[in-house]
Amino acid sequence: MTTLDNRPNTALLVIDVQNGIVGQAYERDAVVANVATLVDKARTAGVDVVWVQHSSEELARDSESWQLVPELKRNDAEALVHKTYADSFEDTDLEDVLAGLGIGRLFVSGAQTDECIRSTLHGAIVRGYDATLVGDAHTTEDLSPYGAPTPDKVIAHTNLYWENHSAPGRTAGTVTTAEVDFAAKP
């Protein structure tokens, strides 16, 4: 249903599941396990997995904090997109990667819910993609000391509003890891 021409394929986006980003994240181990399950499901179904890694002053490229968590292993043949902004599309080659693979439908997982996940979901929808959030496969750190809601509420709210999100000619929605069926049509 994507508004992008000749983009019948689906991909799993794994956003910023890096040591320095999810190290103190809410329900880190459960979320990382769900992301690992999604990666396995995608590979089994022949669906592309696209990895996204953030870098900044705090996350210097090739540093230990920049590395993907040890529980997740990227295959060399799988695309890796480097980013410096919250939206994984902004000033990256993500659109070129997805276009080259004929992808118009995305399942989104990773971190952080209140920044990179939300920004990438909106970035995908406005660019014409169908974008489904995997509700139990994203997380964030506790920023409540700075006035944000607690992580459980940030995650629940993001799942709620994305479940009800819509755009002309595109689909959105929220599913659980167990519900993900990469073969199903939107």
C-alpha positions as CSV (number, residue, x, y, z in Angstrom):
1,M,0.0,0.0,0.0
2,T,3.1,2.3,0.1
3,T,2.9,5.3,-2.1
4,L,6.4,4.5,-3.5
5,D,6.4,3.0,-7.0
6,N,8.0,-0.4,-7.5
7,R,8.7,-1.0,-3.8
8,P,7.0,-4.3,-3.0
9,N,9.6,-5.5,-0.5
10,T,9.8,-5.3,3.3
11,A,12.7,-4.6,5.6
12,L,13.4,-4.7,9.4
13,L,15.1,-1.6,10.6
14,V,17.3,-2.1,13.7
15,I,18.0,1.4,15.0
16,D,20.8,2.3,17.4
17,V,21.0,-0.9,19.5
18,Q,24.4,0.1,20.6
19,N,26.3,-0.3,23.9
20,G,26.2,3.4,24.7
21,I,22.6,3.8,23.9
22,V,20.8,0.8,25.4
23,G,23.3,0.1,28.2
24,Q,20.9,1.7,30.8
25,A,17.7,1.4,28.8
26,Y,14.4,0.3,30.2
27,E,13.9,-3.5,30.0
28,R,17.1,-3.7,28.0
29,D,17.5,-7.4,28.0
30,A,13.9,-8.2,27.0
31,V,14.0,-5.6,24.2
32,V,17.4,-6.8,22.8
33,A,16.0,-10.4,22.9
34,N,13.0,-9.3,21.0
35,V,15.1,-7.5,18.4
36,A,17.2,-10.7,18.1
37,T,14.0,-12.7,17.5
38,L,12.9,-10.2,14.8
39,V,16.3,-10.4,13.1
40,D,16.1,-14.2,13.0
41,K,12.5,-14.1,11.7
42,A,13.5,-11.6,9.0
43,R,16.5,-13.7,7.9
44,T,14.4,-16.9,7.8
45,A,11.7,-15.1,5.7
46,G,14.3,-13.7,3.3
47,V,13.5,-10.1,4.4
48,D,16.3,-7.6,4.5
49,V,17.6,-6.4,7.8
50,V,18.9,-2.8,7.7
51,W,21.1,-1.7,10.6
52,V,21.4,1.9,11.7
53,Q,24.2,3.2,13.9
54,H,24.3,6.6,15.5
55,S,27.6,8.5,16.1
56,S,28.2,11.7,18.0
57,E,30.7,13.2,20.4
58,E,29.5,10.8,23.1
59,L,29.4,7.9,20.6
60,A,32.6,8.1,18.7
61,R,32.7,5.9,15.7
62,D,34.4,2.5,16.3
63,S,34.4,3.1,20.1
64,E,33.1,0.5,22.5
65,S,29.9,2.6,23.2
66,W,29.3,2.9,19.5
67,Q,29.4,-0.9,18.8
68,L,26.2,-2.9,18.4
69,V,25.3,-4.8,21.6
70,P,27.1,-8.2,21.7
71,E,23.8,-10.2,21.6
72,L,23.2,-8.9,18.0
73,K,25.3,-9.9,15.1
74,R,25.0,-8.1,11.8
75,N,25.8,-10.2,8.7
76,D,28.3,-8.5,6.4
77,A,25.8,-8.7,3.5
78,E,23.2,-6.7,5.5
79,A,23.1,-2.9,5.0
80,L,24.6,-0.6,7.6
81,V,23.5,3.0,7.7
82,H,25.5,5.6,9.7
83,K,23.6,8.5,11.1
84,T,24.2,11.7,13.2
85,Y,20.6,12.9,13.5
86,A,17.6,11.3,15.2
87,D,15.7,10.6,11.9
88,S,17.5,7.7,10.3
89,F,16.7,9.2,6.9
90,E,18.2,12.6,7.6
91,D,21.6,13.1,5.9
92,T,22.1,9.4,5.4
93,D,22.0,6.9,2.6
94,L,19.0,5.0,4.0
95,E,16.7,6.1,1.2
96,D,19.2,4.9,-1.4
97,V,19.7,1.6,0.4
98,L,15.9,1.0,0.6
99,A,15.3,2.1,-3.0
100,G,18.0,-0.3,-4.2
101,L,16.3,-3.1,-2.4
102,G,12.8,-2.2,-3.6
103,I,11.6,-1.7,0.0
104,G,8.4,0.2,0.7
105,R,7.4,-1.4,3.9
106,L,9.3,-1.1,7.2
107,F,9.2,-2.8,10.6
108,V,10.9,-0.5,13.1
109,S,12.8,-1.6,16.2
110,G,15.6,-0.3,18.4
111,A,16.3,2.8,20.5
112,Q,15.6,5.4,21.7
113,T,11.8,5.5,21.7
114,D,11.4,9.2,22.3
115,E,14.0,10.4,19.8
116,C,15.3,8.2,17.1
117,I,12.4,5.7,16.9
118,R,9.7,8.4,16.7
119,S,11.8,10.5,14.3
120,T,12.4,7.6,12.0
121,L,8.8,6.5,12.0
122,H,7.6,10.0,11.0
123,G,10.5,10.3,8.5
124,A,9.4,7.0,6.9
125,I,5.7,7.9,6.7
126,V,6.3,11.4,5.2
127,R,8.6,9.8,2.6
128,G,5.9,7.4,1.5
129,Y,6.8,4.2,3.4
130,D,4.4,1.9,5.3
131,A,5.9,1.9,8.8
132,T,5.0,-0.5,11.5
133,L,6.4,-0.2,15.0
134,V,7.3,-3.4,16.9
135,G,5.9,-2.3,20.3
136,D,7.9,-4.6,22.5
137,A,11.2,-4.2,20.5
138,H,12.0,-0.5,21.3
139,T,13.2,1.2,24.4
140,T,14.6,4.3,26.0
141,E,16.6,5.4,29.0
142,D,15.0,7.1,32.0
143,L,14.9,10.9,31.4
144,S,12.3,11.6,34.1
145,P,14.9,13.6,36.1
146,Y,14.8,16.1,33.2
147,G,11.0,16.3,33.2
148,A,10.2,13.5,30.7
149,P,7.7,10.7,31.6
150,T,9.2,7.5,32.9
151,P,10.3,5.1,30.1
152,D,7.4,2.7,30.5
153,K,5.0,5.6,29.8
154,V,7.1,6.9,26.9
155,I,7.0,3.5,25.3
156,A,3.3,2.9,26.0
157,H,2.4,6.3,24.6
158,T,4.5,5.8,21.5
159,N,2.9,2.4,20.9
160,L,-0.6,3.9,21.4
161,Y,-0.3,6.9,19.1
162,W,1.5,4.9,16.4
163,E,-1.1,2.2,16.5
164,N,-3.6,4.9,15.5
165,H,-1.4,6.8,13.1
166,S,-2.4,7.1,9.5
167,A,-1.5,8.9,6.3
168,P,-3.0,8.9,2.8
169,G,-2.0,5.8,0.9
170,R,0.3,4.5,3.7
171,T,-0.2,2.2,6.6
172,A,1.2,2.5,10.1
173,G,0.5,0.5,13.2
174,T,2.0,-1.3,16.2
175,V,2.5,-5.0,16.5
176,T,4.3,-7.2,19.0
177,T,7.4,-9.4,18.1
178,A,5.2,-12.5,18.3
179,E,2.7,-10.9,15.8
180,V,5.3,-10.0,13.2
181,D,4.6,-11.9,10.0
182,F,7.0,-10.6,7.4
183,A,5.0,-12.4,4.6
184,A,1.7,-10.8,5.4
185,K,0.5,-7.9,3.3
186,P,-0.5,-4.7,5.0
